[in-house]
Amino acid sequence: MKIIIVIPHYYKYDAKSVYGSSSEGRAERAKVLSRMLNGLNALFVCPHGHSELTADDAGNYFFVGYPANAATRHRIDFFLCTSGENHLLGELEVDSSVHWQQVNIDVADPRYLGFGCHQLLRQYVGKYDYYCYMEDDLLIHDVFFFRKLKWFESAFGSRCILQPHRYIGGREPYAREYIDPALPVVDKLVDFGDGNPENLRLSYLGEELVFRRSHTAHAGGFWLSAAQYELMARRGDYAAPKSDFIGPLESAATLDILRTFAVYEADFPWADFLSLEHIGQNGSRYHDYRIDKSAFAALGYDVS
C-alpha cells in the first residue's frame, strides 16, 4: 500500500506548557521525533529478510539472505509540517531511507498548525491508499495495523472507523497504561442515537472481539482509507480551523472524524488489538489517581 502521513511539528520551549512539544528539552524532543520516523520506517518500509543455509558444489556451507514480510511492506511518504523557525528538523537523526520532506505552513497561531496539515492532505486525494495524520510523538509497533483497519472497513463499511488505543509505559502496577478516557465533550459533539450500534463484533483468531462506540475517539491522529478520507474531505468545514474538541491541537486530530464517522475502538479486554505508543512525556496526566483494586483482584492480580 501507498501511505501518506502528515505530522505537525512545532517546538518552542515553555516550562508551563502541558504539551510535550513545548515542555520537553530540545534534545529529548528531537529524539522523540527521530524515534517515531525511524520506527515507522523500520516497521513498514525497510526490507526484512530471512537466512537459508546453503551448500556449494564443494560441500561448503554458507547462508543466503532472502526477502521476508513482503506482504506487509508499504511505501510511506512523511510530510513534516512546520511554522517558521520553531522546529527541530535540523537536529533529527533519521535514517536515509526515510522518505520525508518539510512543508512550511504560515499560521498566525501555531496551535492551529494541524489544520494546515489537513489542507496539505487534501492536495493528494486519489494518490494514496491511506491518509494519516499523526502528532509528532506516536509510534506504531503492530505490522498489521493497516491490515486491521482494512479488515474492519471491509466488514462494516467506510462510514465506521476504528481508532487505536493510545498508551504509555505504565506506572505501578501497570506495564502499560491506556491514557485516553471517555470525555464528556464527545457526548456533546456526537449523536449516539444515530442508528449505529453501540457494539460491533467480529471473529478474530477463533475469538469474538467486541468493538464499542468510542466516547474517547482521541488517539493523537487518524488513519483513513482513501474512501474514508474522501468522505471527510468533502465536508464543507473540513480543514477549517476549529477548537470545539478540547482545544485546537486535539481538534485537528479528532474533531473531523467525530463529525464524519461512527468511531469505534476495541473494548478494553482486547485493547491491544489496535494500539499505538505515546513516546513523548510519559508522566501521568492525572494528579488524583485511584486504582480499583477489586477489579484487578477479580482477575487474579494483587495490586495492594
KOLBA-817830 format. One record per residue (C-alpha): residue in three letters; x negated, y negated, z negated; residue number from 1; chain. Coordinates in Angstrom, 1 decimal. Layout:
BEGIN
SITE/ala/X/Y/Z/NUM/A .
...
END
This chain:
BEGIN
SITE/met/0.0/0.0/0.0/1/A .
SITE/lys/-1.0/-3.6/0.5/2/A .
SITE/ile/-0.5/-5.7/-2.6/3/A .
SITE/ile/-0.8/-9.4/-3.3/4/A .
SITE/ile/-1.5/-10.6/-6.9/5/A .
SITE/val/-1.4/-14.3/-7.8/6/A .
SITE/ile/-2.9/-15.3/-11.1/7/A .
SITE/pro/-2.5/-18.8/-12.6/8/A .
SITE/his/-5.8/-19.6/-14.3/9/A .
SITE/tyr/-6.4/-22.7/-16.4/10/A .
SITE/tyr/-8.9/-23.3/-19.2/11/A .
SITE/lys/-9.3/-26.4/-21.4/12/A .
SITE/tyr/-10.2/-25.7/-25.0/13/A .
SITE/asp/-7.7/-26.8/-27.6/14/A .
SITE/ala/-8.1/-25.2/-31.1/15/A .
SITE/lys/-4.5/-25.9/-31.9/16/A .
SITE/ser/-3.1/-24.2/-28.9/17/A .
SITE/val/-1.1/-20.9/-29.3/18/A .
SITE/tyr/-2.2/-19.8/-25.8/19/A .
SITE/gly/-5.4/-17.8/-25.2/20/A .
SITE/ser/-6.1/-20.0/-22.1/21/A .
SITE/ser/-6.9/-22.8/-24.4/22/A .
SITE/ser/-7.7/-21.4/-27.8/23/A .
SITE/glu/-10.4/-18.8/-26.9/24/A .
SITE/gly/-14.0/-19.8/-26.3/25/A .
SITE/arg/-15.3/-20.2/-22.7/26/A .
SITE/ala/-17.4/-17.1/-22.6/27/A .
SITE/glu/-14.8/-15.0/-24.2/28/A .
SITE/arg/-12.1/-16.2/-21.8/29/A .
SITE/ala/-14.3/-15.7/-18.7/30/A .
SITE/lys/-15.0/-12.1/-19.9/31/A .
SITE/val/-11.2/-11.5/-20.1/32/A .
SITE/leu/-10.5/-12.6/-16.6/33/A .
SITE/ser/-13.6/-10.8/-15.3/34/A .
SITE/arg/-12.4/-7.6/-17.0/35/A .
SITE/met/-9.0/-8.0/-15.5/36/A .
SITE/leu/-10.2/-8.3/-12.0/37/A .
SITE/asn/-12.8/-5.6/-12.2/38/A .
SITE/gly/-10.4/-3.3/-14.0/39/A .
SITE/leu/-7.6/-3.6/-11.5/40/A .
SITE/asn/-10.0/-3.3/-8.6/41/A .
SITE/ala/-11.7/-0.1/-10.1/42/A .
SITE/leu/-8.3/1.5/-10.8/43/A .
SITE/phe/-6.6/0.8/-7.5/44/A .
SITE/val/-9.1/-0.2/-4.8/45/A .
SITE/cys/-12.6/1.1/-5.2/46/A .
SITE/pro/-13.3/4.6/-3.7/47/A .
SITE/his/-13.1/7.5/-6.1/48/A .
SITE/gly/-15.0/10.7/-5.4/49/A .
SITE/his/-15.5/14.4/-6.4/50/A .
SITE/ser/-18.5/16.6/-6.0/51/A .
SITE/glu/-18.8/20.1/-4.5/52/A .
SITE/leu/-21.7/22.5/-4.9/53/A .
SITE/thr/-23.1/23.4/-1.5/54/A .
SITE/ala/-25.9/25.6/-0.3/55/A .
SITE/asp/-28.1/25.1/2.8/56/A .
SITE/asp/-29.3/27.9/5.1/57/A .
SITE/ala/-32.3/28.5/2.8/58/A .
SITE/gly/-30.2/29.0/-0.2/59/A .
SITE/asn/-30.9/25.7/-1.8/60/A .
SITE/tyr/-28.0/24.3/-3.8/61/A .
SITE/phe/-27.0/20.6/-3.9/62/A .
SITE/phe/-24.0/18.5/-4.5/63/A .
SITE/val/-22.0/16.7/-1.8/64/A .
SITE/gly/-19.6/13.9/-2.6/65/A .
SITE/tyr/-16.1/13.7/-1.1/66/A .
SITE/pro/-13.3/11.2/-1.5/67/A .
SITE/ala/-10.7/11.6/-4.3/68/A .
SITE/asn/-7.5/9.8/-5.1/69/A .
SITE/ala/-7.0/8.7/-1.5/70/A .
SITE/ala/-3.2/8.7/-2.2/71/A .
SITE/thr/-3.5/6.1/-4.9/72/A .
SITE/arg/-5.9/3.7/-3.2/73/A .
SITE/his/-4.4/0.3/-2.3/74/A .
SITE/arg/-5.5/-2.9/-0.7/75/A .
SITE/ile/-5.2/-5.7/-3.3/76/A .
SITE/asp/-5.7/-9.4/-2.5/77/A .
SITE/phe/-6.2/-11.6/-5.6/78/A .
SITE/phe/-5.4/-15.3/-5.5/79/A .
SITE/leu/-6.6/-17.3/-8.5/80/A .
SITE/cys/-4.6/-20.5/-8.7/81/A .
SITE/thr/-6.3/-23.3/-10.5/82/A .
SITE/ser/-5.7/-27.0/-11.1/83/A .
SITE/gly/-8.7/-29.4/-10.7/84/A .
SITE/glu/-11.9/-28.5/-12.6/85/A .
SITE/asn/-10.2/-26.9/-15.6/86/A .
SITE/his/-11.1/-23.3/-14.9/87/A .
SITE/leu/-13.9/-20.7/-15.4/88/A .
SITE/leu/-14.3/-19.3/-12.0/89/A .
SITE/gly/-17.9/-20.2/-11.8/90/A .
SITE/glu/-18.6/-18.1/-14.9/91/A .
SITE/leu/-16.9/-14.9/-13.8/92/A .
SITE/glu/-18.9/-11.7/-13.4/93/A .
SITE/val/-16.8/-10.0/-10.8/94/A .
SITE/asp/-17.8/-7.0/-8.6/95/A .
SITE/ser/-18.5/-8.0/-5.0/96/A .
SITE/ser/-15.8/-5.5/-3.8/97/A .
SITE/val/-13.0/-7.6/-5.4/98/A .
SITE/his/-11.0/-9.4/-2.7/99/A .
SITE/trp/-10.3/-12.7/-4.4/100/A .
SITE/gln/-10.1/-16.3/-3.4/101/A .
SITE/gln/-9.4/-19.6/-5.3/102/A .
SITE/val/-6.4/-21.8/-4.4/103/A .
SITE/asn/-6.4/-25.2/-6.0/104/A .
SITE/ile/-2.8/-26.4/-6.7/105/A .
SITE/asp/-2.2/-30.0/-7.5/106/A .
SITE/val/0.1/-30.2/-10.5/107/A .
SITE/ala/0.6/-33.2/-12.9/108/A .
SITE/asp/1.2/-30.8/-15.8/109/A .
SITE/pro/-0.9/-27.6/-15.8/110/A .
SITE/arg/1.8/-25.8/-17.8/111/A .
SITE/tyr/3.7/-25.6/-14.5/112/A .
SITE/leu/0.8/-24.1/-12.5/113/A .
SITE/gly/2.7/-20.8/-12.3/114/A .
SITE/phe/5.4/-22.3/-10.1/115/A .
SITE/gly/2.6/-23.3/-7.6/116/A .
SITE/cys/1.7/-19.6/-7.6/117/A .
SITE/his/5.3/-18.8/-6.6/118/A .
SITE/gln/5.1/-21.2/-3.7/119/A .
SITE/leu/1.9/-19.5/-2.6/120/A .
SITE/leu/3.5/-16.1/-2.8/121/A .
SITE/arg/6.4/-17.3/-0.6/122/A .
SITE/gln/4.0/-18.1/2.2/123/A .
SITE/tyr/3.1/-14.4/2.5/124/A .
SITE/val/6.6/-13.0/2.9/125/A .
SITE/gly/6.6/-10.0/5.2/126/A .
SITE/lys/2.8/-9.3/4.9/127/A .
SITE/tyr/2.6/-7.2/1.7/128/A .
SITE/asp/4.3/-4.1/0.2/129/A .
SITE/tyr/4.2/-5.5/-3.4/130/A .
SITE/tyr/4.3/-9.1/-4.6/131/A .
SITE/cys/2.9/-9.7/-8.1/132/A .
SITE/tyr/2.4/-12.5/-10.5/133/A .
SITE/met/0.2/-11.8/-13.5/134/A .
SITE/glu/-1.1/-14.0/-16.3/135/A .
SITE/asp/-4.9/-14.0/-16.5/136/A .
SITE/asp/-5.3/-11.7/-19.4/137/A .
SITE/leu/-3.4/-8.5/-18.4/138/A .
SITE/leu/-4.8/-5.1/-17.4/139/A .
SITE/ile/-3.1/-2.0/-15.9/140/A .
SITE/his/-4.5/1.4/-16.8/141/A .
SITE/asp/-2.0/3.6/-15.0/142/A .
SITE/val/-2.9/4.6/-11.5/143/A .
SITE/phe/0.7/5.5/-10.8/144/A .
SITE/phe/2.0/2.0/-11.9/145/A .
SITE/phe/3.2/1.0/-8.4/146/A .
SITE/arg/4.4/4.6/-7.5/147/A .
SITE/lys/6.6/4.5/-10.6/148/A .
SITE/leu/8.1/1.1/-9.6/149/A .
SITE/lys/8.8/2.5/-6.1/150/A .
SITE/trp/10.4/5.7/-7.6/151/A .
SITE/phe/12.6/3.6/-9.9/152/A .
SITE/glu/13.7/1.4/-7.0/153/A .
SITE/ser/14.5/4.4/-4.8/154/A .
SITE/ala/16.7/5.8/-7.5/155/A .
SITE/phe/18.6/2.6/-8.4/156/A .
SITE/gly/18.2/0.1/-5.6/157/A .
SITE/ser/16.5/-3.2/-5.2/158/A .
SITE/arg/18.8/-5.1/-7.5/159/A .
SITE/cys/17.4/-3.3/-10.5/160/A .
SITE/ile/13.8/-3.8/-11.5/161/A .
SITE/leu/11.6/-2.0/-14.1/162/A .
SITE/gln/9.4/-4.2/-16.3/163/A .
SITE/pro/6.4/-2.8/-18.1/164/A .
SITE/his/5.9/-3.0/-21.9/165/A .
SITE/arg/3.0/-5.2/-22.9/166/A .
SITE/tyr/0.8/-4.0/-25.7/167/A .
SITE/ile/-2.3/-4.9/-27.7/168/A .
SITE/gly/-4.7/-2.7/-29.7/169/A .
SITE/gly/-2.5/-2.5/-32.8/170/A .
SITE/arg/-3.1/-3.4/-36.5/171/A .
SITE/glu/-2.9/-0.6/-39.1/172/A .
SITE/pro/-1.2/1.8/-38.9/173/A .
SITE/tyr/-0.9/1.5/-35.2/174/A .
SITE/ala/-3.3/2.4/-32.4/175/A .
SITE/arg/-1.2/0.4/-30.0/176/A .
SITE/glu/1.4/-2.4/-30.7/177/A .
SITE/tyr/4.0/-3.5/-28.2/178/A .
SITE/ile/4.3/-7.2/-28.7/179/A .
SITE/asp/7.4/-8.5/-26.9/180/A .
SITE/pro/10.6/-8.2/-29.0/181/A .
SITE/ala/14.2/-8.8/-27.9/182/A .
SITE/leu/14.7/-12.5/-27.6/183/A .
SITE/pro/18.0/-14.5/-28.2/184/A .
SITE/val/17.2/-16.7/-25.2/185/A .
SITE/val/17.7/-13.6/-22.9/186/A .
SITE/asp/21.2/-13.1/-24.1/187/A .
SITE/lys/21.9/-16.8/-23.3/188/A .
SITE/leu/20.5/-16.5/-19.8/189/A .
SITE/val/21.8/-13.1/-18.7/190/A .
SITE/asp/25.4/-11.9/-18.3/191/A .
SITE/phe/25.1/-8.4/-19.7/192/A .
SITE/gly/28.8/-7.8/-18.7/193/A .
SITE/asp/27.9/-8.0/-15.0/194/A .
SITE/gly/28.7/-4.3/-14.4/195/A .
SITE/asn/25.2/-3.0/-14.6/196/A .
SITE/pro/24.9/-0.1/-17.1/197/A .
SITE/glu/23.2/-0.6/-20.4/198/A .
SITE/asn/21.1/2.6/-19.9/199/A .
SITE/leu/19.8/4.4/-16.8/200/A .
SITE/arg/18.5/7.9/-16.9/201/A .
SITE/leu/16.1/9.8/-14.7/202/A .
SITE/ser/14.4/13.2/-15.0/203/A .
SITE/tyr/10.6/13.0/-15.1/204/A .
SITE/leu/8.3/15.9/-15.6/205/A .
SITE/gly/11.1/18.0/-17.0/206/A .
SITE/glu/12.3/15.4/-19.5/207/A .
SITE/glu/15.2/12.9/-19.2/208/A .
SITE/leu/13.9/9.4/-19.6/209/A .
SITE/val/16.1/6.5/-20.7/210/A .
SITE/phe/15.6/3.1/-19.3/211/A .
SITE/arg/17.5/0.4/-21.2/212/A .
SITE/arg/18.7/-3.0/-20.1/213/A .
SITE/ser/16.0/-5.3/-21.3/214/A .
SITE/his/16.7/-8.0/-23.8/215/A .
SITE/thr/13.0/-8.9/-23.7/216/A .
SITE/ala/12.1/-9.0/-20.0/217/A .
SITE/his/8.9/-10.8/-20.6/218/A .
SITE/ala/5.6/-9.0/-19.8/219/A .
SITE/gly/3.5/-11.9/-18.6/220/A .
SITE/gly/4.3/-11.3/-14.9/221/A .
SITE/phe/6.4/-9.5/-12.3/222/A .
SITE/trp/5.7/-6.7/-9.8/223/A .
SITE/leu/8.2/-6.6/-7.0/224/A .
SITE/ser/8.5/-4.6/-3.8/225/A .
SITE/ala/8.8/-6.5/-0.5/226/A .
SITE/ala/12.6/-6.1/-0.5/227/A .
SITE/gln/12.9/-7.2/-4.1/228/A .
SITE/tyr/10.6/-10.2/-3.6/229/A .
SITE/glu/12.6/-11.4/-0.6/230/A .
SITE/leu/15.8/-11.2/-2.7/231/A .
SITE/met/14.2/-13.5/-5.3/232/A .
SITE/ala/12.6/-15.8/-2.8/233/A .
SITE/arg/15.9/-16.6/-1.1/234/A .
SITE/arg/17.2/-18.1/-4.3/235/A .
SITE/gly/17.8/-21.8/-3.9/236/A .
SITE/asp/16.0/-22.7/-7.1/237/A .
SITE/tyr/13.1/-20.2/-6.6/238/A .
SITE/ala/9.6/-21.7/-7.3/239/A .
SITE/ala/11.2/-24.9/-8.7/240/A .
SITE/pro/9.5/-25.9/-12.0/241/A .
SITE/lys/11.6/-24.8/-14.9/242/A .
SITE/ser/11.2/-24.3/-18.7/243/A .
SITE/asp/14.5/-22.6/-19.7/244/A .
SITE/phe/12.9/-19.4/-20.8/245/A .
SITE/ile/10.9/-20.4/-23.9/246/A .
SITE/gly/8.6/-22.8/-22.0/247/A .
SITE/pro/7.1/-23.4/-18.5/248/A .
SITE/leu/4.4/-20.7/-18.9/249/A .
SITE/glu/6.9/-18.0/-19.9/250/A .
SITE/ser/9.5/-19.2/-17.4/251/A .
SITE/ala/7.0/-18.9/-14.5/252/A .
SITE/ala/6.6/-15.2/-15.4/253/A .
SITE/thr/10.1/-14.2/-16.2/254/A .
SITE/leu/12.9/-16.7/-15.5/255/A .
SITE/asp/13.4/-16.0/-11.8/256/A .
SITE/ile/13.5/-12.2/-12.3/257/A .
SITE/leu/16.1/-12.6/-15.1/258/A .
SITE/arg/18.3/-14.7/-12.8/259/A .
SITE/thr/17.9/-12.4/-9.8/260/A .
SITE/phe/17.9/-8.8/-11.1/261/A .
SITE/ala/19.2/-6.4/-13.7/262/A .
SITE/val/16.0/-5.9/-15.6/263/A .
SITE/tyr/15.2/-2.6/-17.3/264/A .
SITE/glu/12.4/-1.2/-19.4/265/A .
SITE/ala/11.6/2.3/-20.6/266/A .
SITE/asp/13.2/2.9/-24.0/267/A .
SITE/phe/10.7/3.0/-26.8/268/A .
SITE/pro/10.3/6.8/-27.2/269/A .
SITE/trp/8.8/6.6/-23.7/270/A .
SITE/ala/7.4/3.0/-23.8/271/A .
SITE/asp/4.1/4.2/-22.2/272/A .
SITE/phe/5.9/5.3/-19.1/273/A .
SITE/leu/5.2/1.8/-17.7/274/A .
SITE/ser/3.0/-0.4/-19.7/275/A .
SITE/leu/0.0/-2.8/-19.5/276/A .
SITE/glu/-2.5/-4.2/-21.9/277/A .
SITE/his/-2.8/-7.8/-23.1/278/A .
SITE/ile/-6.5/-8.2/-23.3/279/A .
SITE/gly/-6.7/-11.8/-24.4/280/A .
SITE/gln/-6.4/-12.9/-28.0/281/A .
SITE/asn/-5.4/-9.7/-29.9/282/A .
SITE/gly/-4.4/-11.2/-33.2/283/A .
SITE/ser/-0.8/-10.6/-34.1/284/A .
SITE/arg/1.6/-13.4/-33.4/285/A .
SITE/tyr/3.9/-12.5/-36.3/286/A .
SITE/his/3.0/-14.1/-39.6/287/A .
SITE/asp/5.8/-12.4/-41.7/288/A .
SITE/tyr/5.4/-8.8/-40.7/289/A .
SITE/arg/7.1/-5.8/-42.4/290/A .
SITE/ile/6.9/-2.2/-41.4/291/A .
SITE/asp/9.9/0.1/-41.6/292/A .
SITE/lys/8.2/2.9/-43.4/293/A .
SITE/ser/11.3/5.1/-43.5/294/A .
SITE/ala/11.4/5.1/-39.6/295/A .
SITE/phe/7.8/6.2/-39.5/296/A .
SITE/ala/8.3/8.8/-42.2/297/A .
SITE/ala/11.2/10.3/-40.2/298/A .
SITE/leu/8.7/11.1/-37.5/299/A .
SITE/gly/6.2/12.6/-39.9/300/A .
SITE/tyr/3.9/9.6/-40.3/301/A .
SITE/asp/2.7/8.3/-43.7/302/A .
SITE/val/2.2/4.6/-43.4/303/A .
SITE/ser/2.2/3.8/-47.2/304/A .
END
